[in-house]
Amino acid sequence: MITDGLRAALLQHWNAADSDHTQRCPWSVLGDTFDALALLSADESALVAAVLFELPGLRPALPALPLQSPGATAAVGGLLDGLDAADQVWALHAGREAGRNSEGLRRLLLAIIQDLRVVPVLLAQQLARMRAGDRLDEEQRRALAQLTRDIHAPLANRLGIWQLKWELEDLAFRFLEPDTYRRIAREVDETRVARERYVESVKKSLSRELAAQGLRADVSGRPKHIYSIWRKMQKKRLSFDQLYDIRAVRVMVDDVASCYAALGVVHALWAPVPSEFDDYIARPKANDYRSLHTAVVGPEGRTIEVQIRTHDMHAQAELGVAAHWKYKEGGKGAEKAFDRKITWMRQLLEHAQESAGSGLAGALDAELTEDRVYALSPKGEVMDLPYGATPLDFAYHVHTMVGHRCRGAKVNGRIVPLTYRLRSGDRVEILTAKEADPRRDWLLPANGYLASNRSREKVRTWFHKLDRARNVQAGRDLLERELKRLGLQHADLAAAARRFHADSIDDLYIQVALGDTGPNQVSRALLEAERAASQPPAAPALPRPTARREGLGRSTFTVQGVGNLLVQLARCCQPVAGEPIVGYLTRTRGVTVHRVDCASLARLSAASPQRILPVEWGQAGSGYEVDVVVDAVDRRWLLKDITNLIAQEDAYVLDIHSDNVRDSGRAHLRLRLKVSDFDQLSALLGKLDALPGVSHARRLG
């Protein structure tokens, strides 16, 4: 508080003959400012800063003032700098469309003031001005109220200064929408004092009943104010009679079990309102807000809302993820770094109230909101950028094409290099060319052009679309690697290009390079195209019963297309279910089934084309054999990693053979596997190829 000696010194300087008697506000407003600061347990530095800001003629006397706290003179100077900086925000607000980008202005305010203790001083000053708003003309009063609604009331909400928050919101509502305010005030049909008295009686009755049931609970109440009632009516499209939370109490207990026990006490004491119960403990809100909400018909037949939560839930809601303002203001929530600043500020205020007079100073150092930079466009719009952002980041934040066309920048009217590090409050103008032409060296972090990953990704996207030749080569490499693994390296890609609506094979490569089409999708399309093209035009009229043969491990499979003949898979190419196949009628072993591209089949069909039979896959059985080769570095646990992966993919190892090349450090593995179909084989080869130390994994045949 201001001591008698300090008060006398201020009066002496004020009454001096050469003193500047300029006043920013009337004496009554200054008195109301002091009352609000006292409610917040403001310290000496905050009170003196409030006086010197409203009476600027006293500022030269600051070094001579008999301040009690050590370092108080410097602290007051810092607070005054913050109050002066806030005027920049007020000027920006006055020069733009009200309500637009208010969140950016609030963040800018917190970024350009070096000591966050200045925020309660700003709130106290604004409340005092709002109380005196009736003395202003209509235009000034509305401008003051709009500023309060956009900036001060949300800040008071975030800091949990409820005593100031509800009055700031109500006064702003009264000045901006007087008719609506008066209508709701009449509908409430009671004075604020009467409502508070009613809630106090409810709180006492509920506390007494909870104690009787052996529940330790803290019951608090805060009646809804006029603006909050109007917001609820607008948001839920309800009439006044449909609102159940005009009066509300909050019950805080030790654990979750006590929450539900307290709910039982509330419902036993007063009749619950049907369909007005929400269990946000069992089903938390998207922002992790947890609490029990119920509405009951309380004493005198008036409805009252009851919130029940644990102390931990309350602390989280007030200081953490589910902070009250995140859903009260309808916003998406701030970044974690910004939350930490708000948390620090709330803890500072709590410390002031608990220390009984030691005030806001405490032992806490001033803290800057340095995690973000808030720069201004030439029109005064606030841009939220990462710390270390450059004018080029600013350009890409405005619009992708503005960044692509950026050739230079001005900051605060001066031309600066594109690597200039922006500071909060800088006004940035981007100089652009007619054509988009980003540079590749913007992507190099060492060059310092871009601090934002989002901006860097926009540049990458530009070059992905621009550099066709590089994308064609990258896509070709990816696809050829996949096709080689599956033994399809000689396949014609034209069919796949048509399947994926690519104008050419190069366009197909580009789709693969940019991730629009996967290599496995292309291989599947190639198999389907080969299957359709390999069907012989004239097949003999043969019956089509199912033939079976016993495979390894006494498992069975089915091939359709021939009947009453022995059927077996060819060992030369080992076809897998899903691949195009054709049958060859042997002299002694029945029908042997080959892949359509099998070299052995080509020789046999050339010699005896009449023995070729059309066959097709039927229902898949328990698996198909296939030989796979893996080349890898001969390291410890290599075989274990391979067999574990095969087991995870639900395939089976039928045989395994290993050859280690002497003194080379390399291993050559040949595995006979049983897989269910082609898709499983493709996925397995891709994962084998990705194992540490594996050079390649491919199918034999």
Rosetta blueprint (number, residue, H / E / L):
1 M L
2 I L
3 T L
4 D H
5 G H
6 L H
7 R H
8 A H
9 A H
10 L H
11 L H
12 Q H
13 H H
14 W H
15 N H
16 A L
17 A L
18 D L
19 S L
20 D L
21 H L
22 T L
23 Q L
24 R L
25 C L
26 P L
27 W H
28 S H
29 V H
30 L H
31 G H
32 D H
33 T H
34 F H
35 D H
36 A H
37 L H
38 A H
39 L H
40 L L
41 S L
42 A L
43 D L
44 E H
45 S H
46 A H
47 L H
48 V H
49 A H
50 A H
51 V H
52 L H
53 F H
54 E H
55 L L
56 P H
57 G H
58 L H
59 R H
60 P H
61 A H
62 L H
63 P H
64 A H
65 L L
66 P L
67 L L
68 Q L
69 S L
70 P L
71 G L
72 A H
73 T H
74 A H
75 A H
76 V H
77 G H
78 G H
79 L H
80 L H
81 D H
82 G H
83 L H
84 D H
85 A H
86 A H
87 D H
88 Q H
89 V H
90 W H
91 A H
92 L H
93 H H
94 A H
95 G L
96 R L
97 E L
98 A L
99 G L
100 R L
101 N L
102 S H
103 E H
104 G H
105 L H
106 R H
107 R H
108 L H
109 L H
110 L H
111 A H
112 I H
113 I L
114 Q L
115 D L
116 L L
117 R L
118 V H
119 V H
120 P H
121 V H
122 L H
123 L H
124 A H
125 Q H
126 Q H
127 L H
128 A H
129 R H
130 M H
131 R H
132 A L
133 G H
134 D H
135 R H
136 L L
137 D L
138 E H
139 E H
140 Q H
141 R H
142 R H
143 A H
144 L H
145 A H
146 Q H
147 L H
148 T H
149 R H
150 D H
151 I H
152 H H
153 A H
154 P H
155 L H
156 A H
157 N H
158 R H
159 L H
160 G L
161 I L
162 W H
163 Q H
164 L H
165 K H
166 W H
167 E H
168 L H
169 E H
170 D H
171 L H
172 A H
173 F H
174 R H
175 F H
176 L H
177 E L
178 P H
179 D H
180 T H
181 Y H
182 R H
183 R H
184 I H
185 A H
186 R H
187 E H
188 V H
189 D L
190 E L
191 T L
192 R H
193 V H
194 A H
195 R H
196 E H
197 R H
198 Y H
199 V H
200 E H
201 S H
202 V H
203 K H
204 K H
205 S H
206 L H
207 S H
208 R H
209 E H
210 L H
211 A H
212 A H
213 Q L
214 G L
215 L L
216 R L
217 A L
218 D E
219 V E
220 S E
221 G E
222 R L
223 P L
224 K L
225 H L
226 I H
227 Y H
228 S H
229 I H
230 W H
231 R H
232 K H
233 M H
234 Q H
235 K H
236 K H
237 R L
238 L L
239 S L
240 F H
241 D H
242 Q H
243 L L
244 Y L
245 D L
246 I L
247 R L
248 A E
249 V E
250 R E
251 V E
252 M E
253 V E
254 D L
255 D L
256 V H
257 A H
258 S H
259 C H
260 Y H
261 A H
262 A H
263 L H
264 G H
265 V H
266 V H
267 H H
268 A H
269 L H
270 W L
271 A E
272 P E
273 V E
274 P E
275 S E
276 E E
277 F E
278 D E
279 D E
280 Y L
281 I L
282 A L
283 R L
284 P L
285 K L
286 A L
287 N L
288 D L
289 Y L
290 R L
291 S L
292 L E
293 H E
294 T E
295 A E
296 V E
297 V E
298 G L
299 P H
300 E H
301 G H
302 R L
303 T E
304 I E
305 E E
306 V E
307 Q E
308 I E
309 R E
310 T E
311 H H
312 D H
313 M H
314 H H
315 A H
316 Q H
317 A H
318 E H
319 L H
320 G L
321 V L
322 A L
323 A L
324 H H
325 W H
326 K H
327 Y H
328 K H
329 E L
330 G L
331 G L
332 K L
333 G L
334 A L
335 E L
336 K H
337 A H
338 F H
339 D H
340 R H
341 K H
342 I H
343 T H
344 W H
345 M H
346 R H
347 Q H
348 L H
349 L H
350 E H
351 H H
352 A H
353 Q H
354 E H
355 S L
356 A L
357 G L
358 S L
359 G L
360 L L
361 A L
362 G L
363 A L
364 L L
365 D L
366 A L
367 E L
368 L L
369 T L
370 E L
371 D L
372 R E
373 V E
374 Y E
375 A E
376 L E
377 S L
378 P L
379 K L
380 G L
381 E L
382 V E
383 M E
384 D E
385 L E
386 P E
387 Y L
388 G L
389 A L
390 T L
391 P H
392 L H
393 D H
394 F H
395 A H
396 Y H
397 H H
398 V H
399 H L
400 T H
401 M H
402 V H
403 G H
404 H H
405 R L
406 C E
407 R E
408 G E
409 A E
410 K E
411 V E
412 N L
413 G L
414 R E
415 I E
416 V E
417 P L
418 L L
419 T L
420 Y L
421 R L
422 L L
423 R L
424 S L
425 G L
426 D L
427 R E
428 V E
429 E E
430 I E
431 L E
432 T E
433 A L
434 K L
435 E L
436 A L
437 D L
438 P L
439 R L
440 R H
441 D H
442 W H
443 L H
444 L L
445 P H
446 A H
447 N H
448 G L
449 Y L
450 L L
451 A L
452 S L
453 N H
454 R H
455 S H
456 R H
457 E H
458 K H
459 V H
460 R H
461 T H
462 W H
463 F H
464 H H
465 K H
466 L H
467 D L
468 R H
469 A H
470 R H
471 N H
472 V H
473 Q H
474 A H
475 G H
476 R H
477 D H
478 L H
479 L H
480 E H
481 R H
482 E H
483 L H
484 K H
485 R H
486 L L
487 G L
488 L L
489 Q L
490 H L
491 A L
492 D L
493 L L
494 A H
495 A H
496 A H
497 A H
498 R H
499 R H
500 F L
501 H L
502 A L
503 D L
504 S L
505 I H
506 D H
507 D H
508 L H
509 Y H
510 I H
511 Q H
512 V H
513 A H
514 L L
515 G L
516 D L
517 T L
518 G L
519 P H
520 N H
521 Q H
522 V H
523 S H
524 R H
525 A H
526 L H
527 L H
528 E H
529 A H
530 E H
531 R H
532 A H
533 A H
534 S L
535 Q L
536 P L
537 P L
538 A L
539 A L
540 P L
541 A L
542 L L
543 P L
544 R L
545 P L
546 T L
547 A E
548 R E
549 R E
550 E E
551 G L
552 L H
553 G H
554 R H
555 S L
556 T E
557 F E
558 T E
559 V E
560 Q E
561 G L
562 V L
563 G L
564 N L
565 L L
566 L L
567 V E
568 Q E
569 L E
570 A L
571 R L
572 C L
573 C L
574 Q L
575 P L
576 V L
577 A L
578 G L
579 E L
580 P L
581 I E
582 V E
583 G E
584 Y E
585 L E
586 T L
587 R L
588 T L
589 R L
590 G L
591 V E
592 T E
593 V E
594 H E
595 R E
596 V L
597 D L
598 C L
599 A H
600 S H
601 L H
602 A H
603 R H
604 L H
605 S H
606 A H
607 A H
608 S L
609 P H
610 Q H
611 R H
612 I E
613 L E
614 P L
615 V L
616 E E
617 W E
618 G L
619 Q L
620 A L
621 G L
622 S L
623 G L
624 Y E
625 E E
626 V E
627 D E
628 V E
629 V E
630 V E
631 D E
632 A E
633 V E
634 D L
635 R L
636 R L
637 W L
638 L H
639 L H
640 K H
641 D H
642 I H
643 T H
644 N H
645 L H
646 I H
647 A H
648 Q H
649 E L
650 D L
651 A L
652 Y E
653 V E
654 L E
655 D E
656 I E
657 H E
658 S E
659 D E
660 N E
661 V E
662 R L
663 D L
664 S L
665 G L
666 R E
667 A E
668 H E
669 L E
670 R E
671 L E
672 R E
673 L E
674 K E
675 V E
676 S L
677 D L
678 F H
679 D H
680 Q H
681 L H
682 S H
683 A H
684 L H
685 L H
686 G H
687 K H
688 L H
689 D H
690 A L
691 L L
692 P L
693 G L
694 V E
695 S E
696 H E
697 A E
698 R E
699 R E
700 L L
701 G L
